[in-house]
Amino acid sequence: MDATSKRGWFMPYILSNHNDEKLFCGTYLVYKLNYLKNSNPFFQTNTWQAISPDLTDKNPGNEERFHYITAIDESKQDSNLIIAGTSDANFWRTKDGGKNWVQLFGLPNQYITSIKISEQDKSKFFVTLSGYKDNSNLPHIYYSKTAGDQWINISGNLTNLAINDLEILPNTNDSSIVVATDGGVYLTQNLGTSWKKLGTGMPIIPVLT
């Protein structure tokens, strides 16, 4: 990996769900590292390999204001299925481990903060976005049953606060989701039809993860 690669302050790293010697990270490219734990550290041959093209939009004439990858996830059912989101609202999917990437559309033009693939069904994706940079506090959480080809808004009655992260609770058929927002933590148990704030007495503060 080039030390000068364009990257965000919170560059995403994830450990593979299928191989604990494999890592992924994102700059403006998605990188993969096959780390051999038993290799001799004095003859280390592990290197980061780019497995995507530039997934961000170019900014002609102002290269100092660049975009970068903000979130990555790998399916727990299929090691070849990887998704990535960027600071300029680009959402990408590969079904062959990074050989070919397809850009998916239908989401708001805002910073992607978190993405998840369902543990039970690899065709189900979840994504959150933040309009903080556009001075917008609207909550954005979307759900797809078609591997990102179409999206459903499941923000329901969420308070007007930007969403920074999401977790899908296990063994709930994807119906129970927790989101971290700029004003606390919220839970839905019916796939976004209704949400409730968690934490009795918790102050209204930003929660990032």
DRENMI-808261 format. One record per atom (N, C-alpha, C): x, y, z; residue number from 1; chain; atom name. Coordinates in nm, 2 decimals, padded with zeros to 4 digits. Atoms other than C-alpha are relative to their C-alpha. Layout:
REM residues N
X_Y_Z_NUM_A_CA
...
REM end
This chain:
REM residues 209
00.08_-00.12_00.00_1_A_N
00.00_00.00_00.00_1_A_CA
00.09_00.13_00.00_1_A_C
-00.07_-00.12_00.01_2_A_N
00.13_00.34_-00.09_2_A_CA
-00.03_00.09_00.12_2_A_C
00.01_-00.08_-00.12_3_A_N
00.19_00.55_00.22_3_A_CA
-00.07_00.14_-00.03_3_A_C
00.06_-00.13_00.03_4_A_N
00.06_00.86_00.03_4_A_CA
-00.14_-00.02_-00.05_4_A_C
00.13_00.02_00.06_5_A_N
-00.27_00.70_-00.07_5_A_CA
-00.10_00.09_00.07_5_A_C
00.11_-00.09_-00.05_6_A_N
-00.58_00.92_-00.02_6_A_CA
-00.08_-00.09_00.10_6_A_C
00.07_00.08_-00.10_7_A_N
-00.75_00.80_00.30_7_A_CA
-00.06_00.09_00.10_7_A_C
00.07_-00.08_-00.10_8_A_N
-00.99_00.92_00.57_8_A_CA
00.07_-00.01_00.14_8_A_C
-00.05_00.00_-00.13_9_A_N
-00.92_00.99_00.93_9_A_CA
-00.03_-00.13_00.07_9_A_C
00.03_00.13_-00.05_10_A_N
-01.10_00.67_01.03_10_A_CA
00.00_-00.10_-00.11_10_A_C
-00.01_00.09_00.11_11_A_N
-00.97_00.44_00.76_11_A_CA
-00.06_-00.14_00.04_11_A_C
00.06_00.12_-00.04_12_A_N
-01.18_00.12_00.77_12_A_CA
00.09_-00.12_-00.02_12_A_C
-00.06_00.13_00.00_13_A_N
-01.02_-00.21_00.86_13_A_CA
-00.09_-00.11_00.04_13_A_C
00.08_00.11_-00.05_14_A_N
-01.20_-00.54_00.88_14_A_CA
00.08_-00.13_-00.01_14_A_C
-00.06_00.14_00.01_15_A_N
-01.09_-00.90_00.95_15_A_CA
-00.10_-00.09_-00.08_15_A_C
00.08_00.09_00.08_16_A_N
-01.22_-01.16_00.71_16_A_CA
-00.09_-00.09_00.09_16_A_C
00.09_00.09_-00.07_17_A_N
-01.52_-01.36_00.83_17_A_CA
00.03_-00.15_-00.02_17_A_C
-00.03_00.14_00.04_18_A_N
-01.37_-01.67_00.67_18_A_CA
00.14_-00.04_00.02_18_A_C
-00.14_00.03_-00.01_19_A_N
-01.00_-01.65_00.73_19_A_CA
00.07_00.10_00.09_19_A_C
-00.05_-00.10_-00.10_20_A_N
-00.84_-01.49_01.04_20_A_CA
00.14_00.05_-00.04_20_A_C
-00.13_-00.04_00.05_21_A_N
-00.52_-01.44_00.84_21_A_CA
-00.02_00.10_-00.12_21_A_C
00.03_-00.09_00.11_22_A_N
-00.69_-01.21_00.59_22_A_CA
-00.07_00.13_00.05_22_A_C
00.06_-00.14_-00.03_23_A_N
-00.76_-00.83_00.63_23_A_CA
-00.04_00.07_-00.12_23_A_C
00.04_-00.09_00.10_24_A_N
-00.93_-00.57_00.43_24_A_CA
00.01_00.14_00.05_24_A_C
00.01_-00.14_-00.04_25_A_N
-00.89_-00.19_00.44_25_A_CA
-00.03_00.08_-00.12_25_A_C
00.04_-00.09_00.11_26_A_N
-00.99_00.11_00.23_26_A_CA
00.07_00.13_00.01_26_A_C
-00.04_-00.14_00.02_27_A_N
-00.82_00.42_00.11_27_A_CA
-00.09_00.06_-00.10_27_A_C
00.09_-00.02_00.11_28_A_N
-00.96_00.52_-00.23_28_A_CA
-00.02_-00.13_-00.08_28_A_C
00.00_00.13_00.05_29_A_N
-00.90_00.16_-00.32_29_A_CA
-00.03_-00.10_00.11_29_A_C
00.01_00.11_-00.10_30_A_N
-01.00_-00.16_-00.14_30_A_CA
00.13_-00.09_-00.01_30_A_C
-00.12_00.08_-00.01_31_A_N
-00.69_-00.35_-00.02_31_A_CA
-00.03_-00.13_00.08_31_A_C
00.01_00.13_-00.07_32_A_N
-00.65_-00.71_00.09_32_A_CA
00.14_-00.04_00.04_32_A_C
-00.13_00.05_-00.05_33_A_N
-00.37_-00.86_00.30_33_A_CA
-00.02_-00.14_00.05_33_A_C
00.00_00.14_-00.05_34_A_N
-00.31_-01.23_00.35_34_A_CA
00.12_-00.01_00.09_34_A_C
-00.10_00.00_-00.10_35_A_N
-00.12_-01.23_00.67_35_A_CA
00.03_-00.14_00.05_35_A_C
-00.05_00.13_-00.04_36_A_N
00.08_-01.55_00.74_36_A_CA
00.05_00.01_00.14_36_A_C
-00.04_-00.01_-00.14_37_A_N
00.09_-01.57_01.12_37_A_CA
00.13_-00.08_00.04_37_A_C
-00.11_00.09_-00.03_38_A_N
00.35_-01.85_01.12_38_A_CA
00.12_00.03_-00.08_38_A_C
-00.12_-00.03_00.09_39_A_N
00.59_-01.68_00.87_39_A_CA
00.11_00.06_00.09_39_A_C
-00.11_-00.06_-00.07_40_A_N
00.93_-01.57_00.98_40_A_CA
00.00_00.15_-00.02_40_A_C
00.02_-00.14_00.01_41_A_N
00.91_-01.20_01.06_41_A_CA
00.12_00.07_-00.06_41_A_C
-00.12_-00.05_00.06_42_A_N
01.27_-01.15_00.93_42_A_CA
-00.01_-00.01_-00.15_42_A_C
00.01_00.03_00.14_43_A_N
01.16_-01.27_00.59_43_A_CA
-00.15_00.02_-00.04_43_A_C
00.14_-00.02_00.01_44_A_N
00.81_-01.12_00.59_44_A_CA
-00.03_00.04_-00.15_44_A_C
00.04_-00.03_00.14_45_A_N
00.65_-01.13_00.24_45_A_CA
-00.14_00.05_-00.01_45_A_C
00.14_-00.04_00.01_46_A_N
00.30_-01.02_00.33_46_A_CA
00.00_00.15_-00.05_46_A_C
00.01_-00.13_00.06_47_A_N
00.20_-00.72_00.12_47_A_CA
-00.15_00.03_-00.02_47_A_C
00.14_-00.04_00.03_48_A_N
-00.13_-00.53_00.08_48_A_CA
-00.01_00.00_-00.15_48_A_C
00.03_00.01_00.14_49_A_N
-00.28_-00.60_-00.26_49_A_CA
-00.13_00.08_-00.03_49_A_C
00.12_-00.07_00.04_50_A_N
-00.53_-00.36_-00.43_50_A_CA
-00.09_-00.09_-00.07_50_A_C
00.09_00.09_00.07_51_A_N
-00.84_-00.55_-00.53_51_A_CA
-00.12_00.08_-00.06_51_A_C
00.11_-00.08_00.06_52_A_N
-01.05_-00.26_-00.66_52_A_CA
00.07_00.11_-00.08_52_A_C
-00.05_-00.13_00.06_53_A_N
-01.01_00.04_-00.89_53_A_CA
-00.04_00.11_00.10_53_A_C
00.04_-00.11_-00.08_54_A_N
-01.06_00.39_-00.75_54_A_CA
-00.15_00.00_00.01_54_A_C
00.14_00.01_-00.02_55_A_N
-01.41_00.37_-00.60_55_A_CA
-00.07_00.14_00.02_55_A_C
00.04_-00.13_-00.03_56_A_N
-01.44_00.75_-00.55_56_A_CA
-00.02_00.08_-00.13_56_A_C
00.00_-00.10_00.11_57_A_N
-01.53_01.04_-00.78_57_A_CA
00.12_00.09_00.00_57_A_C
-00.12_-00.10_00.01_58_A_N
-01.25_01.26_-00.91_58_A_CA
-00.05_00.14_00.04_58_A_C
00.03_-00.14_-00.03_59_A_N
-01.23_01.62_-00.80_59_A_CA
00.10_00.09_-00.08_59_A_C
-00.10_-00.07_00.09_60_A_N
-01.06_01.79_-01.10_60_A_CA
00.02_00.14_00.04_60_A_C
-00.04_-00.14_-00.04_61_A_N
-00.87_02.10_-01.02_61_A_CA
00.01_00.03_00.14_61_A_C
-00.01_-00.02_-00.14_62_A_N
-00.88_02.05_-00.65_62_A_CA
00.04_-00.14_00.06_62_A_C
-00.04_00.14_-00.04_63_A_N
-00.68_01.73_-00.57_63_A_CA
00.02_00.00_00.15_63_A_C
-00.01_00.00_-00.14_64_A_N
-00.64_01.84_-00.21_64_A_CA
-00.13_-00.04_00.07_64_A_C
00.13_00.03_-00.05_65_A_N
-01.01_01.79_-00.15_65_A_CA
-00.05_-00.13_-00.06_65_A_C
00.02_00.13_00.06_66_A_N
-01.03_01.42_-00.22_66_A_CA
-00.11_-00.08_00.08_66_A_C
00.09_00.09_-00.07_67_A_N
-01.28_01.14_-00.13_67_A_CA
00.07_-00.13_00.03_67_A_C
-00.07_00.12_-00.05_68_A_N
-01.21_00.81_00.03_68_A_CA
-00.11_-00.11_00.04_68_A_C
00.09_00.11_-00.04_69_A_N
-01.36_00.47_00.13_69_A_CA
-00.03_00.02_00.15_69_A_C
00.04_-00.02_-00.14_70_A_N
-01.55_00.50_00.46_70_A_CA
-00.05_-00.13_00.07_70_A_C
00.05_00.13_-00.06_71_A_N
-01.69_00.14_00.51_71_A_CA
00.02_-00.11_-00.09_71_A_C
-00.01_00.12_00.08_72_A_N
-01.63_-00.21_00.40_72_A_CA
-00.07_-00.12_00.08_72_A_C
00.05_00.12_-00.06_73_A_N
-01.81_-00.54_00.47_73_A_CA
00.02_-00.12_-00.09_73_A_C
-00.01_00.12_00.07_74_A_N
-01.76_-00.90_00.37_74_A_CA
-00.11_-00.10_00.05_74_A_C
00.11_00.09_-00.03_75_A_N
-02.05_-01.15_00.36_75_A_CA
00.06_-00.12_00.09_75_A_C
-00.03_00.12_-00.08_76_A_N
-02.04_-01.42_00.63_76_A_CA
-00.04_-00.13_-00.07_76_A_C
00.04_00.12_00.08_77_A_N
-02.20_-01.66_00.38_77_A_CA
00.09_-00.03_-00.12_77_A_C
-00.07_00.01_00.12_78_A_N
-01.98_-01.59_00.08_78_A_CA
00.12_00.09_00.00_78_A_C
-00.12_-00.08_-00.01_79_A_N
-01.62_-01.48_00.09_79_A_CA
00.03_00.08_-00.12_79_A_C
-00.02_-00.08_00.12_80_A_N
-01.64_-01.35_-00.26_80_A_CA
-00.08_00.13_-00.01_80_A_C
00.09_-00.11_00.00_81_A_N
-01.91_-01.10_-00.18_81_A_CA
00.05_00.11_00.10_81_A_C
-00.05_-00.12_-00.07_82_A_N
-01.77_-00.76_-00.06_82_A_CA
-00.07_00.12_-00.04_82_A_C
00.06_-00.13_00.03_83_A_N
-01.93_-00.42_-00.04_83_A_CA
00.08_00.11_00.06_83_A_C
-00.07_-00.11_-00.04_84_A_N
-01.78_-00.08_00.00_84_A_CA
-00.08_00.13_-00.02_84_A_C
00.07_-00.13_00.01_85_A_N
-01.91_00.28_00.06_85_A_CA
00.11_00.11_00.02_85_A_C
-00.10_-00.11_00.00_86_A_N
-01.73_00.61_00.02_86_A_CA
-00.06_00.13_00.06_86_A_C
00.04_-00.13_-00.05_87_A_N
-01.74_00.97_00.15_87_A_CA
-00.08_00.08_-00.09_87_A_C
00.08_-00.08_00.10_88_A_N
-01.90_01.09_-00.17_88_A_CA
-00.11_-00.09_-00.05_88_A_C
00.13_00.07_00.03_89_A_N
-02.20_00.85_-00.16_89_A_CA
00.01_-00.11_-00.10_89_A_C
00.00_00.11_00.10_90_A_N
-02.07_00.58_-00.39_90_A_CA
-00.01_-00.13_00.08_90_A_C
00.01_00.13_-00.06_91_A_N
-02.17_00.23_-00.30_91_A_CA
00.03_-00.11_-00.11_91_A_C
-00.05_00.10_00.10_92_A_N
-02.00_-00.07_-00.47_92_A_CA
-00.02_-00.14_00.05_92_A_C
00.02_00.14_-00.03_93_A_N
-02.04_-00.45_-00.48_93_A_CA
00.09_-00.08_-00.09_93_A_C
-00.07_00.10_00.08_94_A_N
-01.81_-00.73_-00.59_94_A_CA
-00.05_-00.14_00.04_94_A_C
00.04_00.13_-00.03_95_A_N
-01.93_-01.09_-00.62_95_A_CA
00.11_-00.11_-00.03_95_A_C
-00.10_00.09_00.03_96_A_N
-01.60_-01.24_-00.72_96_A_CA
00.13_00.04_00.07_96_A_C
-00.12_-00.02_-00.08_97_A_N
-01.36_-01.13_-00.45_97_A_CA
00.08_00.12_-00.04_97_A_C
-00.06_-00.12_00.03_98_A_N
-01.27_-00.80_-00.61_98_A_CA
00.05_00.01_-00.15_98_A_C
-00.04_-00.01_00.14_99_A_N
-01.21_-00.89_-00.98_99_A_CA
-00.08_00.09_-00.08_99_A_C
00.10_-00.09_00.07_100_A_N
-01.52_-00.70_-01.09_100_A_CA
-00.08_00.07_00.10_100_A_C
00.08_-00.08_-00.09_101_A_N
-01.69_-00.42_-00.91_101_A_CA
-00.12_00.07_-00.08_101_A_C
00.11_-00.07_00.06_102_A_N
-02.04_-00.28_-00.98_102_A_CA
-00.05_00.11_00.09_102_A_C
00.05_-00.11_-00.08_103_A_N
-02.16_00.06_-00.86_103_A_CA
-00.15_-00.01_00.00_103_A_C
00.15_00.01_-00.02_104_A_N
-02.51_00.06_-00.71_104_A_CA
-00.05_00.14_00.03_104_A_C
00.05_-00.14_-00.01_105_A_N
-02.74_00.36_-00.71_105_A_CA
-00.13_-00.01_00.08_105_A_C
00.13_-00.01_-00.07_106_A_N
-03.06_00.48_-00.54_106_A_CA
00.01_00.05_00.15_106_A_C
-00.02_-00.06_-00.14_107_A_N
-02.91_00.62_-00.21_107_A_CA
00.02_00.15_-00.01_107_A_C
-00.03_-00.14_-00.01_108_A_N
-02.89_00.98_-00.10_108_A_CA
00.14_00.04_-00.03_108_A_C
-00.14_-00.04_00.04_109_A_N
-02.59_01.18_-00.22_109_A_CA
00.07_00.05_00.13_109_A_C
-00.06_-00.04_-00.13_110_A_N
-02.43_01.18_00.13_110_A_CA
00.10_-00.10_00.04_110_A_C
-00.11_00.08_-00.06_111_A_N
-02.14_01.04_00.33_111_A_CA
-00.05_-00.13_00.05_111_A_C
00.03_00.13_-00.06_112_A_N
-02.17_00.67_00.39_112_A_CA
00.07_-00.03_00.12_112_A_C
-00.07_00.02_-00.13_113_A_N
-02.10_00.59_00.75_113_A_CA
00.01_-00.14_00.04_113_A_C
-00.01_00.14_-00.04_114_A_N
-02.17_00.22_00.79_114_A_CA
-00.08_-00.09_-00.10_114_A_C
00.06_00.09_00.08_115_A_N
-02.26_-00.08_00.58_115_A_CA
00.01_-00.14_00.06_115_A_C
00.00_00.14_-00.05_116_A_N
-02.36_-00.44_00.67_116_A_CA
-00.07_-00.09_-00.09_116_A_C
00.07_00.11_00.08_117_A_N
-02.45_-00.76_00.49_117_A_CA
-00.07_-00.09_00.11_117_A_C
00.07_00.09_-00.09_118_A_N
-02.71_-00.98_00.67_118_A_CA
00.08_-00.13_00.02_118_A_C
-00.06_00.13_-00.03_119_A_N
-02.57_-01.29_00.84_119_A_CA
-00.08_-00.11_-00.05_119_A_C
00.09_00.11_00.04_120_A_N
-02.88_-01.49_00.73_120_A_CA
-00.02_-00.01_-00.15_120_A_C
00.03_-00.01_00.15_121_A_N
-02.92_-01.37_00.37_121_A_CA
00.09_00.09_-00.07_121_A_C
-00.10_-00.09_00.06_122_A_N
-02.64_-01.24_00.16_122_A_CA
-00.06_00.10_-00.10_122_A_C
00.07_-00.09_00.09_123_A_N
-02.89_-01.06_-00.07_123_A_CA
-00.05_00.13_00.08_123_A_C
00.05_-00.11_-00.08_124_A_N
-02.98_-00.83_00.22_124_A_CA
00.11_00.09_00.05_124_A_C
-00.10_-00.10_-00.04_125_A_N
-02.77_-00.51_00.27_125_A_CA
-00.07_00.11_00.09_125_A_C
00.04_-00.11_-00.08_126_A_N
-02.80_-00.23_00.53_126_A_CA
00.10_00.11_-00.02_126_A_C
-00.10_-00.11_00.01_127_A_N
-02.64_00.12_00.50_127_A_CA
-00.06_00.12_00.07_127_A_C
00.03_-00.12_-00.07_128_A_N
-02.64_00.44_00.70_128_A_CA
00.08_00.11_-00.07_128_A_C
-00.06_-00.12_00.06_129_A_N
-02.55_00.79_00.57_129_A_CA
-00.01_00.12_00.09_129_A_C
00.01_-00.13_-00.08_130_A_N
-02.48_01.13_00.73_130_A_CA
00.01_00.12_-00.09_130_A_C
-00.01_-00.12_00.07_131_A_N
-02.55_01.47_00.59_131_A_CA
00.07_00.11_00.08_131_A_C
-00.07_-00.10_-00.09_132_A_N
-02.33_01.64_00.85_132_A_CA
00.07_00.11_-00.08_132_A_C
-00.08_-00.10_00.07_133_A_N
-02.11_01.80_00.59_133_A_CA
-00.08_00.09_-00.09_133_A_C
00.09_-00.09_00.08_134_A_N
-02.41_01.94_00.41_134_A_CA
-00.10_00.07_00.10_134_A_C
00.08_-00.07_-00.11_135_A_N
-02.55_02.08_00.74_135_A_CA
-00.15_-00.05_00.00_135_A_C
00.12_00.07_00.00_136_A_N
-02.83_01.82_00.73_136_A_CA
00.00_-00.10_00.11_136_A_C
00.00_00.09_-00.11_137_A_N
-02.94_01.63_01.04_137_A_CA
-00.10_-00.12_-00.03_137_A_C
00.10_00.11_00.03_138_A_N
-03.19_01.39_00.87_138_A_CA
00.06_-00.13_00.02_138_A_C
-00.05_00.13_-00.02_139_A_N
-03.15_01.03_00.97_139_A_CA
-00.01_-00.08_-00.13_139_A_C
00.00_00.08_00.13_140_A_N
-03.06_00.80_00.67_140_A_CA
00.04_-00.14_00.03_140_A_C
-00.03_00.14_00.00_141_A_N
-03.08_00.42_00.70_141_A_CA
-00.08_-00.07_-00.10_141_A_C
00.06_00.06_00.12_142_A_N
-03.16_00.21_00.40_142_A_CA
00.02_-00.15_00.01_142_A_C
00.00_00.14_00.00_143_A_N
-03.23_-00.16_00.35_143_A_CA
-00.03_-00.05_-00.14_143_A_C
00.02_00.06_00.13_144_A_N
-03.20_-00.38_00.04_144_A_CA
-00.03_-00.15_00.01_144_A_C
00.03_00.14_00.01_145_A_N
-03.35_-00.72_-00.03_145_A_CA
00.06_-00.06_-00.13_145_A_C
-00.04_00.04_00.13_146_A_N
-03.19_-00.73_-00.37_146_A_CA
00.15_00.02_-00.02_146_A_C
-00.14_-00.02_00.01_147_A_N
-02.82_-00.71_-00.30_147_A_CA
00.04_00.14_-00.05_147_A_C
-00.03_-00.14_00.03_148_A_N
-02.83_-00.33_-00.34_148_A_CA
-00.05_00.05_-00.13_148_A_C
00.06_-00.05_00.13_149_A_N
-03.02_-00.31_-00.67_149_A_CA
-00.12_00.09_00.03_149_A_C
00.11_-00.10_-00.04_150_A_N
-03.32_-00.14_-00.49_150_A_CA
00.01_00.02_00.15_150_A_C
-00.02_-00.03_-00.15_151_A_N
-03.33_00.03_-00.15_151_A_CA
-00.14_00.05_00.06_151_A_C
00.12_-00.04_-00.07_152_A_N
-03.60_00.09_00.11_152_A_CA
00.04_00.08_00.12_152_A_C
-00.03_-00.09_-00.11_153_A_N
-03.59_00.38_00.36_153_A_CA
-00.07_-00.06_00.13_153_A_C
00.05_00.06_-00.12_154_A_N
-03.63_00.23_00.71_154_A_CA
00.03_00.10_00.12_154_A_C
-00.02_-00.09_-00.11_155_A_N
-03.57_00.55_00.92_155_A_CA
-00.12_00.02_00.09_155_A_C
00.12_00.00_-00.08_156_A_N
-03.93_00.54_01.04_156_A_CA
-00.01_00.13_00.08_156_A_C
00.02_-00.12_-00.09_157_A_N
-03.98_00.78_01.34_157_A_CA
00.13_00.04_00.07_157_A_C
-00.12_-00.04_-00.06_158_A_N
-03.61_00.83_01.41_158_A_CA
00.01_00.15_00.01_158_A_C
-00.02_-00.14_-00.03_159_A_N
-03.53_01.17_01.56_159_A_CA
00.10_00.06_-00.11_159_A_C
-00.08_-00.07_00.11_160_A_N
-03.36_01.42_01.31_160_A_CA
00.14_00.01_00.05_160_A_C
-00.14_00.00_-00.04_161_A_N
-03.00_01.32_01.40_161_A_CA
00.07_-00.09_-00.10_161_A_C
-00.08_00.08_00.09_162_A_N
-02.73_01.19_01.17_162_A_CA
00.04_-00.13_00.06_162_A_C
-00.04_00.13_-00.04_163_A_N
-02.65_00.82_01.19_163_A_CA
00.14_-00.03_-00.03_163_A_C
-00.14_00.02_00.02_164_A_N
-02.29_00.72_01.24_164_A_CA
00.04_-00.15_-00.01_164_A_C
-00.03_00.14_00.01_165_A_N
-02.30_00.34_01.27_165_A_CA
-00.13_-00.08_00.03_165_A_C
00.11_00.09_-00.02_166_A_N
-02.53_00.04_01.28_166_A_CA
00.05_-00.14_00.03_166_A_C
-00.02_00.14_-00.03_167_A_N
-02.54_-00.31_01.42_167_A_CA
-00.13_-00.08_-00.01_167_A_C
00.12_00.09_00.02_168_A_N
-02.78_-00.59_01.33_168_A_CA
00.01_-00.10_00.12_168_A_C
-00.01_00.10_-00.11_169_A_N
-02.86_-00.80_01.64_169_A_CA
-00.02_-00.14_-00.05_169_A_C
00.01_00.14_00.05_170_A_N
-02.80_-01.17_01.59_170_A_CA
-00.13_-00.07_00.04_170_A_C
00.11_00.09_-00.03_171_A_N
-03.08_-01.43_01.58_171_A_CA
-00.13_00.08_00.01_171_A_C
00.12_-00.07_00.00_172_A_N
-03.35_-01.17_01.51_172_A_CA
-00.06_00.01_-00.14_172_A_C
00.04_-00.01_00.14_173_A_N
-03.40_-01.23_01.14_173_A_CA
00.01_00.14_-00.06_173_A_C
-00.04_-00.13_00.04_174_A_N
-03.25_-00.89_01.08_174_A_CA
-00.11_00.11_00.03_174_A_C
00.10_-00.10_-00.04_175_A_N
-03.55_-00.71_01.24_175_A_CA
00.04_00.09_00.11_175_A_C
-00.05_-00.08_-00.11_176_A_N
-03.36_-00.58_01.54_176_A_CA
00.13_00.07_-00.04_176_A_C
-00.12_-00.08_00.04_177_A_N
-03.11_-00.30_01.46_177_A_CA
00.02_00.11_00.10_177_A_C
-00.04_-00.11_-00.09_178_A_N
-02.92_-00.06_01.68_178_A_CA
00.08_00.10_-00.09_178_A_C
-00.08_-00.10_00.07_179_A_N
-02.79_00.27_01.54_179_A_CA
00.06_00.10_00.10_179_A_C
-00.07_-00.11_-00.08_180_A_N
-02.54_00.52_01.69_180_A_CA
-00.02_00.13_-00.08_180_A_C
00.03_-00.13_00.06_181_A_N
-02.65_00.88_01.62_181_A_CA
00.07_00.11_00.06_181_A_C
-00.06_-00.12_-00.06_182_A_N
-02.54_01.23_01.69_182_A_CA
-00.07_00.04_00.13_182_A_C
00.07_-00.03_-00.12_183_A_N
-02.78_01.23_01.98_183_A_CA
-00.04_-00.12_00.08_183_A_C
00.03_00.12_-00.08_184_A_N
-02.76_00.88_02.14_184_A_CA
-00.02_-00.12_-00.09_184_A_C
00.01_00.13_00.06_185_A_N
-02.84_00.52_02.06_185_A_CA
-00.15_-00.03_-00.02_185_A_C
00.14_00.03_00.03_186_A_N
-03.17_00.40_01.90_186_A_CA
-00.01_-00.15_-00.04_186_A_C
00.02_00.14_00.03_187_A_N
-03.32_00.05_01.86_187_A_CA
-00.14_-00.01_-00.08_187_A_C
00.12_00.05_00.06_188_A_N
-03.58_-00.10_01.62_188_A_CA
-00.01_-00.15_00.02_188_A_C
00.02_00.14_00.00_189_A_N
-03.73_-00.44_01.66_189_A_CA
-00.09_-00.05_-00.10_189_A_C
00.10_00.03_00.11_190_A_N
-03.95_-00.43_01.35_190_A_CA
00.05_00.05_-00.13_190_A_C
-00.07_-00.04_00.13_191_A_N
-03.70_-00.35_01.07_191_A_CA
-00.03_00.14_-00.04_191_A_C
00.01_-00.15_00.02_192_A_N
-03.74_00.03_01.11_192_A_CA
-00.14_00.06_-00.01_192_A_C
00.13_-00.06_00.00_193_A_N
-04.11_00.07_01.13_193_A_CA
-00.01_00.10_00.12_193_A_C
00.00_-00.10_-00.12_194_A_N
-04.06_00.23_01.48_194_A_CA
00.13_-00.02_00.07_194_A_C
-00.12_00.00_-00.07_195_A_N
-03.76_00.32_01.68_195_A_CA
-00.02_00.06_00.14_195_A_C
00.01_-00.06_-00.14_196_A_N
-03.70_00.40_02.05_196_A_CA
00.15_00.03_00.05_196_A_C
-00.13_-00.04_-00.05_197_A_N
-03.41_00.57_02.23_197_A_CA
00.04_-00.09_00.11_197_A_C
-00.05_00.09_-00.10_198_A_N
-03.20_00.35_02.45_198_A_CA
00.08_00.08_00.11_198_A_C
-00.08_-00.06_-00.10_199_A_N
-03.03_00.44_02.78_199_A_CA
-00.07_00.10_00.09_199_A_C
00.07_-00.10_-00.10_200_A_N
-03.23_00.59_03.07_200_A_CA
00.11_00.09_00.06_200_A_C
-00.09_-00.10_-00.06_201_A_N
-03.06_00.91_03.18_201_A_CA
00.12_00.03_-00.09_201_A_C
-00.11_-00.03_00.09_202_A_N
-02.81_00.90_02.89_202_A_CA
-00.01_00.14_-00.06_202_A_C
00.00_-00.14_00.06_203_A_N
-02.72_01.26_02.78_203_A_CA
-00.01_-00.01_-00.15_203_A_C
00.01_-00.01_00.14_204_A_N
-02.79_01.37_02.43_204_A_CA
00.14_00.04_-00.06_204_A_C
-00.13_-00.02_00.05_205_A_N
-02.44_01.33_02.29_205_A_CA
00.03_-00.09_-00.12_205_A_C
-00.03_00.08_00.11_206_A_N
-02.28_01.20_01.97_206_A_CA
00.05_-00.13_00.04_206_A_C
-00.06_00.13_-00.02_207_A_N
-02.22_00.83_01.96_207_A_CA
00.05_-00.05_-00.14_207_A_C
-00.07_00.03_00.13_208_A_N
-01.98_00.72_01.68_208_A_CA
00.00_-00.14_-00.04_208_A_C
-00.01_00.14_00.03_209_A_N
-01.98_00.35_01.71_209_A_CA
-00.06_-00.09_00.11_209_A_C
REM end
